[in-house]
Amino acid sequence: MLIYRRGKRKVIADYKFEDIYKFYKEQYKEKALPKAIVRKIYSKIFPAIVKLMVFENFQYRMPKRLGYLSVKKKEVGPKLDSDGKLDTRTLSVNWKKTKQLWQEIYPDKTEIEIKAIKDKPLVRELNEHSNGYRCLWYWDKTTCNIKNQNAYYIDMTRTNDHILSNGIKYNNLNFYI
């Protein structure tokens, strides 16, 4: 299941439902539930856990002492560097507004020509809807008992990221710092 590549994501360990069910079937043999029932259980339980973590500020304790998953907020904002200049690298780029700005600044150029230009202005996201905070999925590894914990990180699915994003935008949620 591990795929070794060059570049940013060198090792990918993606496990699909079929892999999890195969392991479950090996463990429980004839006592194992049918695949359709297990799939239905997974499709009900995991979204409910994510919604509890987002809307109720729930800390999910993972089995086998793997630690806790939760949502935390982190203050992000522009800072001054040693030269007294504004350092905005910690702010996310709003690509939609940035591309609109580039079209206004360079109206006679194509996308490829604009891409070749260096040091173009970027529009940064100030997170005004959340008072300058960014919310993120947090894996608390203080109680985790696996070796080389620093090599592991949590990367939630896009669906879960959308649930978190919509919860922050439309429900005025407050998380621990």
URZI-V399185 format. One record per pair of residues at least 12 apart in sequence whose C-alpha atoms are under 10 Angstrom apart, sorted by the first residue. I is the first residue (numbers start at 0). J is the second residue. D is the distance in whole Angstrom. If there is no record, write none. Layout:
BEGIN
i;j;d
I;J;D
I;J;D
END
This chain:
BEGIN
i;j;d
0;12;6
0;13;7
0;14;7
0;15;10
0;18;9
1;13;8
1;14;9
16;34;10
16;37;10
16;38;8
16;41;9
17;34;9
17;38;10
20;32;10
20;33;9
20;34;7
20;37;8
20;38;9
21;34;9
23;37;10
45;159;10
46;158;9
46;159;8
46;162;9
49;68;10
49;69;9
49;70;10
49;155;10
49;159;7
49;160;10
49;162;8
49;163;9
50;159;9
50;162;7
50;163;8
50;166;9
51;69;10
52;68;8
52;69;6
52;70;7
52;136;9
52;163;9
52;174;10
53;69;8
53;70;7
53;71;10
53;136;10
53;159;9
53;162;8
53;163;6
53;164;9
53;165;10
53;166;7
53;167;9
53;172;8
53;173;9
53;174;9
54;70;10
54;162;9
54;163;9
54;166;7
54;167;9
54;170;8
54;171;10
54;172;7
54;173;9
54;174;9
55;172;9
55;173;10
55;174;9
56;69;7
56;70;7
56;71;9
56;172;9
56;173;8
56;174;7
56;175;8
57;69;7
57;70;8
57;174;10
58;70;8
58;137;10
58;138;10
58;139;9
59;138;10
60;138;10
60;139;9
60;142;10
61;138;10
61;143;9
62;143;10
63;143;9
63;144;8
63;145;10
64;140;9
64;141;10
64;142;7
64;143;5
64;144;6
64;145;8
65;138;9
65;139;9
65;140;7
65;141;9
65;142;7
65;143;5
65;144;6
65;145;7
65;148;10
66;138;7
66;139;6
66;140;5
66;141;7
66;142;5
66;143;5
66;144;8
66;145;10
67;137;8
67;138;6
67;139;5
67;140;7
67;141;9
67;142;8
67;143;8
68;136;7
68;137;6
68;138;5
68;139;6
68;140;9
68;153;9
69;135;9
69;136;6
69;137;5
69;138;7
69;139;8
69;174;9
69;175;9
70;134;7
70;135;6
70;136;5
70;137;6
70;138;9
70;163;9
70;173;10
70;174;7
70;175;8
70;176;9
71;132;10
71;133;8
71;134;6
71;135;6
71;136;6
71;137;6
71;138;10
71;173;9
71;174;6
71;175;5
71;176;6
72;129;9
72;131;10
72;132;6
72;133;5
72;134;4
72;135;6
72;136;9
72;137;9
72;173;8
72;174;6
72;175;6
72;176;5
73;131;9
73;132;5
73;133;5
73;134;6
73;135;8
73;174;9
73;175;9
73;176;6
74;89;10
74;126;9
74;129;10
74;130;9
74;131;6
74;132;4
74;133;6
74;134;9
74;176;8
75;87;9
75;88;10
75;89;6
75;90;7
75;91;9
75;124;10
75;125;8
75;126;8
75;130;10
75;131;6
75;132;6
75;133;6
75;134;10
76;88;9
76;89;7
76;90;6
76;91;10
76;123;10
76;124;9
76;125;7
76;126;9
76;131;6
76;132;8
76;133;10
77;89;7
77;90;7
77;123;10
77;125;9
77;131;10
78;90;10
87;121;10
87;123;8
87;124;10
87;125;10
88;123;9
89;123;9
89;124;10
90;122;10
90;123;6
90;124;6
90;125;7
90;126;9
90;131;10
90;133;9
91;121;10
91;122;9
91;123;6
91;124;5
91;125;8
91;126;9
91;133;10
92;121;7
92;122;6
92;123;4
92;124;6
92;125;9
93;121;8
93;122;6
93;123;6
93;124;6
93;125;9
94;121;8
94;122;7
94;123;8
94;124;9
95;122;9
96;121;9
96;122;6
96;123;9
96;124;10
97;119;9
97;120;8
97;121;6
97;122;5
97;123;8
98;110;9
98;113;10
98;120;10
98;121;9
98;122;9
99;122;10
100;119;10
100;120;8
100;121;8
100;122;8
101;113;8
101;114;10
101;119;8
101;120;8
101;121;9
101;122;10
104;119;10
104;120;10
128;167;8
128;168;7
128;169;9
128;171;9
129;167;7
129;168;8
129;171;8
129;172;9
129;173;9
132;174;10
132;176;9
133;167;10
134;163;8
134;164;8
134;167;8
134;172;10
134;173;9
134;174;8
134;175;10
134;176;9
135;155;10
135;160;9
135;163;8
135;164;9
135;174;10
136;153;8
136;154;8
136;155;8
136;159;10
136;160;9
136;163;9
137;152;9
137;153;8
137;154;10
138;151;10
138;152;7
138;153;7
138;154;10
140;152;10
END
